[in-house]
Amino acid sequence: MSLFNSFKNSTNQLVGSIEGYRITIKREDLIHPVVSGNKFRKLKYNFEAYSEMKNAEVLSFGGAFSNHLAAMAQAGNAYSIPTIGVVRGEEWQNKIEESSTLEFCVKQGMQLVFVSRNEYREKEKALPIQMLLKEKKTLQLLPEGGTNALAVKGCEEILTESDREFDVVCTCVGTGGTVAGIIQSSGPHQHIIGFNALNNSSVEATISEYTTKTNWILNSEYTLGGYAKVNPLLIQFMNDFYQQYQIPLDPIYTGKMLFGIFDLIKKQKWLWGKNVLVIHTGGLQGVKPMNVLLQKKGFLPLNYGEDLPY
């Protein structure tokens, strides 16, 4: 049985009424212990396509805490398809043990290639990647974050017919594929709000490549300065949220999104509907390595106990 045919459908978990707004979380983080959330959806049709190719290998890009690389490594292992992860930052080559994400990728058989930040910005144009492409004729390039047409197709399956009851659907935004799929499958009465996890000026154009609908907006107020940037207020919010609702959030995506939603409601700046569905996109594998960084900064850690994938 295919990895992507053996998952549990996500359930909607009611958080409660927050100052008159009904908040429900779609637990996409629970559909698979590793390849969870939007990464499951993005990889599904891509790996089904790769499995039909002869001698395919897959290369993609990510940071040291990338849930995309972790999910791709697991999927590659399950399909017996070799994977290569291009990691941003040469310094990580000498401290893999500081990232449980990278350790997991290696255990799943992924070959890691570490490049400088300048080379990483060039992606497939960088010399190390050009050499790999020349050497491996059947190498398939999967974009950073996994966003392409097949990924968007997978993300169109996040919303179900019963989700039409919600006025607003909120999701995190990195490269834009997940929110594009959600927009495509949304109803005409629904507002889609994407919370940016980083400052990415090109993401609106990426979304518009995959949908002509206009019932969406992006919010960039809660990036906290950029990708994977955190502060003590965010960490405290996430710990309080877990204590109250027993739902762990990740600090790069879902934590910032929920922090933003609650903050907008608290400040009476929420301008959309009262019945809100929030997509939990997973990414919990990044909590442990983030706690290592938090400890170095003298911040309190995320206290989720054993409620983490690995």
C-alpha positions as CSV (number, residue, x, y, z in Angstrom):
1,M,0.0,0.0,0.0
2,S,1.3,3.5,-0.9
3,L,2.4,5.7,2.0
4,F,-0.2,8.2,0.8
5,N,-3.0,5.8,0.9
6,S,-2.4,4.8,4.5
7,F,-3.2,8.0,6.3
8,K,-6.0,9.1,8.7
9,N,-8.3,11.9,7.5
10,S,-7.8,15.0,9.5
11,T,-10.4,15.9,12.1
12,N,-11.7,19.4,13.1
13,Q,-11.1,20.2,16.8
14,L,-13.2,22.9,18.3
15,V,-11.0,25.2,20.5
16,G,-13.9,27.3,21.7
17,S,-15.3,30.8,21.5
18,I,-12.7,33.6,21.8
19,E,-14.5,36.9,22.4
20,G,-17.4,35.8,20.3
21,Y,-15.4,34.1,17.5
22,R,-15.7,30.4,17.1
23,I,-12.2,28.9,16.5
24,T,-11.8,25.4,15.1
25,I,-8.5,23.8,14.2
26,K,-8.2,21.2,11.4
27,R,-5.6,18.7,12.7
28,E,-3.6,18.1,9.6
29,D,-0.7,17.5,11.9
30,L,-2.2,14.1,12.9
31,I,-2.6,12.5,9.4
32,H,0.8,10.9,9.5
33,P,3.4,10.6,12.3
34,V,6.2,12.1,10.1
35,V,4.9,13.2,6.7
36,S,2.1,15.3,8.2
37,G,0.2,18.4,7.4
38,N,0.7,20.3,4.2
39,K,3.9,18.4,3.4
40,F,1.9,15.2,3.1
41,R,-0.4,16.9,0.7
42,K,2.3,18.5,-1.3
43,L,4.4,15.3,-1.7
44,K,1.5,13.0,-2.4
45,Y,1.1,13.4,-6.2
46,N,4.7,14.3,-6.7
47,F,6.0,11.0,-5.3
48,E,3.2,9.1,-7.1
49,A,4.6,10.6,-10.3
50,Y,8.3,9.8,-9.3
51,S,7.4,6.2,-8.6
52,E,6.3,5.8,-12.2
53,M,9.7,7.1,-13.5
54,K,12.7,4.8,-14.2
55,N,15.6,5.4,-11.8
56,A,14.2,8.7,-10.5
57,E,16.1,10.6,-7.8
58,V,14.7,13.7,-6.1
59,L,16.5,16.8,-5.0
60,S,15.1,19.7,-3.0
61,F,16.1,22.5,-0.7
62,G,15.6,23.5,2.9
63,G,17.0,24.8,6.1
64,A,18.4,22.9,9.0
65,F,14.9,22.5,10.6
66,S,13.0,22.0,7.3
67,N,9.9,19.9,7.7
68,H,9.8,19.7,3.9
69,L,13.2,17.9,3.8
70,A,12.2,15.6,6.7
71,A,8.9,14.6,4.9
72,M,10.7,14.2,1.6
73,A,13.3,11.9,3.2
74,Q,10.5,9.7,4.7
75,A,8.6,9.6,1.5
76,G,11.8,8.7,-0.4
77,N,12.5,5.9,2.0
78,A,9.0,4.6,1.7
79,Y,9.1,4.5,-2.1
80,S,12.8,3.4,-2.3
81,I,13.5,6.6,-4.2
82,P,16.9,8.2,-3.5
83,T,16.6,11.8,-2.2
84,I,19.1,14.7,-1.9
85,G,18.6,17.6,0.4
86,V,20.4,20.9,-0.2
87,V,20.8,22.5,3.2
88,R,21.2,26.3,3.6
89,G,24.4,27.1,5.6
90,E,27.7,25.3,5.3
91,E,28.2,25.4,9.1
92,W,25.6,22.7,9.6
93,Q,27.9,20.2,8.0
94,N,29.8,20.1,11.3
95,K,26.9,20.2,13.7
96,I,24.3,17.8,12.3
97,E,23.7,16.6,15.9
98,E,22.3,20.0,16.8
99,S,19.4,19.4,14.4
100,S,17.2,16.4,15.0
101,T,15.6,17.2,11.6
102,L,18.9,16.7,9.8
103,E,19.7,13.6,11.8
104,F,16.3,12.2,10.8
105,C,16.9,12.9,7.2
106,V,20.2,11.0,7.3
107,K,18.6,8.0,9.0
108,Q,16.0,7.9,6.2
109,G,18.8,7.7,3.7
110,M,18.8,11.2,2.4
111,Q,22.1,12.6,1.0
112,L,22.7,16.0,2.4
113,V,24.6,18.7,0.5
114,F,25.6,21.8,2.5
115,V,25.9,25.1,0.6
116,S,26.6,28.7,1.5
117,R,23.8,31.1,1.9
118,N,24.8,32.8,-1.4
119,E,24.8,29.5,-3.2
120,Y,21.5,28.6,-1.7
121,R,19.9,31.8,-3.0
122,E,20.9,30.6,-6.5
123,K,19.1,27.2,-6.0
124,E,19.6,25.0,-9.1
125,K,21.9,27.6,-10.7
126,A,24.6,27.1,-8.0
127,L,27.7,25.2,-9.0
128,P,27.3,22.2,-6.6
129,I,23.7,21.7,-7.9
130,Q,24.8,22.1,-11.5
131,M,27.4,19.4,-11.0
132,L,24.8,17.0,-9.5
133,L,22.4,17.6,-12.4
134,K,25.2,16.9,-14.9
135,E,26.2,13.7,-13.0
136,K,22.6,12.4,-12.4
137,K,20.6,12.4,-15.6
138,T,17.4,11.2,-13.9
139,L,17.5,13.7,-11.1
140,Q,14.1,15.4,-10.5
141,L,14.1,19.0,-9.0
142,L,11.4,19.6,-6.4
143,P,11.2,23.3,-5.5
144,E,11.9,24.6,-2.0
145,G,8.9,24.0,0.2
146,G,7.6,21.5,-2.4
147,T,5.4,24.0,-4.3
148,N,4.4,23.1,-7.8
149,A,1.2,22.2,-9.7
150,L,1.1,18.7,-8.2
151,A,1.6,20.1,-4.7
152,V,-1.2,22.5,-5.2
153,K,-3.4,19.7,-6.4
154,G,-2.7,17.8,-3.2
155,C,-3.5,20.8,-1.0
156,E,-6.8,21.2,-2.7
157,E,-7.8,18.1,-0.7
158,I,-7.3,19.7,2.7
159,L,-10.8,21.3,2.8
160,T,-13.7,18.9,2.7
161,E,-17.4,19.5,1.8
162,S,-18.3,19.8,5.5
163,D,-15.8,22.7,5.8
164,R,-18.1,24.9,3.8
165,E,-19.8,25.8,7.1
166,F,-16.9,28.1,8.0
167,D,-16.8,31.8,7.0
168,V,-13.0,32.1,7.3
169,V,-10.2,29.7,6.6
170,C,-6.7,30.6,7.9
171,T,-3.4,28.9,7.0
172,C,0.3,29.6,7.2
173,V,2.2,30.7,4.1
174,G,5.7,29.9,3.2
175,T,6.1,29.4,-0.6
176,G,2.4,29.7,-1.3
177,G,1.4,26.3,-2.5
178,T,-0.7,25.3,0.5
179,V,-2.8,28.5,0.5
180,A,-3.2,28.3,-3.3
181,G,-4.7,24.8,-3.0
182,I,-7.0,25.9,-0.2
183,I,-8.1,29.0,-2.2
184,Q,-8.9,26.7,-5.2
185,S,-11.1,24.4,-3.1
186,S,-12.8,27.1,-1.1
187,G,-16.4,28.2,-1.4
188,P,-17.5,31.5,-2.9
189,H,-18.7,32.7,0.5
190,Q,-15.4,32.0,2.3
191,H,-12.5,34.3,3.1
192,I,-9.0,32.8,3.0
193,I,-6.4,34.4,5.2
194,G,-2.8,33.4,4.7
195,F,-0.3,34.3,7.5
196,N,3.1,34.8,6.1
197,A,5.9,33.0,8.0
198,L,8.6,35.1,6.3
199,N,9.0,38.3,4.3
200,N,8.6,37.0,0.8
201,S,7.6,39.6,-1.8
202,S,7.1,37.1,-4.6
203,V,4.6,34.8,-2.8
204,E,1.5,36.7,-4.1
205,A,2.6,36.2,-7.7
206,T,3.2,32.5,-6.9
207,I,-0.3,32.1,-5.5
208,S,-1.8,33.8,-8.5
209,E,-0.1,31.3,-10.8
210,Y,-2.3,28.6,-9.4
211,T,-5.6,30.3,-8.8
212,T,-7.7,33.1,-10.4
213,K,-9.9,33.4,-7.3
214,T,-9.8,36.7,-5.4
215,N,-11.3,35.7,-2.0
216,W,-7.9,35.8,-0.2
217,I,-5.5,38.1,1.5
218,L,-2.1,37.8,3.1
219,N,-1.1,39.1,6.5
220,S,2.6,39.8,7.1
221,E,2.3,41.5,10.6
222,Y,3.4,38.4,12.5
223,T,6.6,37.2,10.8
224,L,8.5,38.6,13.9
225,G,11.3,39.7,11.6
226,G,11.6,36.7,9.3
227,Y,11.7,33.0,8.9
228,A,12.2,31.1,12.1
229,K,12.5,34.3,14.1
230,V,10.9,34.0,17.5
231,N,10.6,36.0,20.7
232,P,9.7,35.3,24.3
233,L,6.1,36.5,23.8
234,L,5.5,34.0,21.0
235,I,7.0,31.1,23.1
236,Q,4.9,32.0,26.1
237,F,1.7,32.1,23.9
238,M,2.5,28.7,22.5
239,N,3.1,27.2,25.9
240,D,-0.1,28.7,27.3
241,F,-2.0,27.5,24.2
242,Y,-0.7,24.0,24.7
243,Q,-1.6,24.0,28.4
244,Q,-5.2,25.1,27.7
245,Y,-6.0,23.1,24.6
246,Q,-3.4,20.3,24.5
247,I,-2.5,21.2,20.9
248,P,1.2,21.6,20.2
249,L,2.1,24.3,17.6
250,D,5.3,24.8,15.7
251,P,7.2,28.1,16.2
252,I,7.9,28.7,12.5
253,Y,4.4,28.5,11.1
254,T,1.3,27.6,13.1
255,G,2.6,29.3,16.3
256,K,2.9,32.6,14.6
257,M,-0.5,32.2,12.8
258,L,-2.4,31.4,16.0
259,F,-0.6,34.2,17.8
260,G,-1.7,36.6,15.1
261,I,-5.3,35.4,15.1
262,F,-5.7,35.8,18.8
263,D,-3.9,39.2,18.8
264,L,-6.1,40.5,16.0
265,I,-9.2,39.4,17.9
266,K,-8.0,40.8,21.2
267,K,-7.2,44.2,19.5
268,Q,-10.7,44.1,17.8
269,K,-8.9,44.2,14.4
270,W,-10.5,41.0,13.1
271,L,-12.4,42.1,10.1
272,W,-13.8,38.8,8.8
273,G,-16.4,36.2,9.8
274,K,-17.2,34.7,13.2
275,N,-16.8,31.0,12.3
276,V,-13.1,30.4,11.8
277,L,-11.3,27.3,10.6
278,V,-7.5,27.2,11.2
279,I,-5.4,24.7,9.3
280,H,-2.7,23.1,11.5
281,T,0.0,22.4,8.9
282,G,2.2,20.2,11.1
283,G,5.9,21.0,11.3
284,L,6.3,19.8,14.9
285,Q,9.6,18.0,14.1
286,G,11.1,21.5,14.2
287,V,10.3,22.0,17.9
288,K,13.2,20.0,19.4
289,P,16.0,21.8,17.4
290,M,14.2,25.1,18.1
291,N,14.4,24.4,21.8
292,V,18.2,24.0,21.4
293,L,18.4,27.5,20.0
294,L,16.0,28.9,22.6
295,Q,18.2,27.5,25.3
296,K,21.3,29.2,23.8
297,K,19.4,32.5,23.8
298,G,18.3,32.1,27.4
299,F,14.6,31.8,26.4
300,L,12.2,29.4,28.0
301,P,11.7,26.2,25.9
302,L,8.5,24.9,24.4
303,N,7.1,22.5,27.0
304,Y,5.2,19.8,25.0
305,G,6.6,16.8,26.9
306,E,6.6,13.8,24.7
307,D,3.9,15.1,22.4
308,L,6.2,15.4,19.4
309,P,6.8,13.2,16.3
310,Y,10.5,12.4,17.0
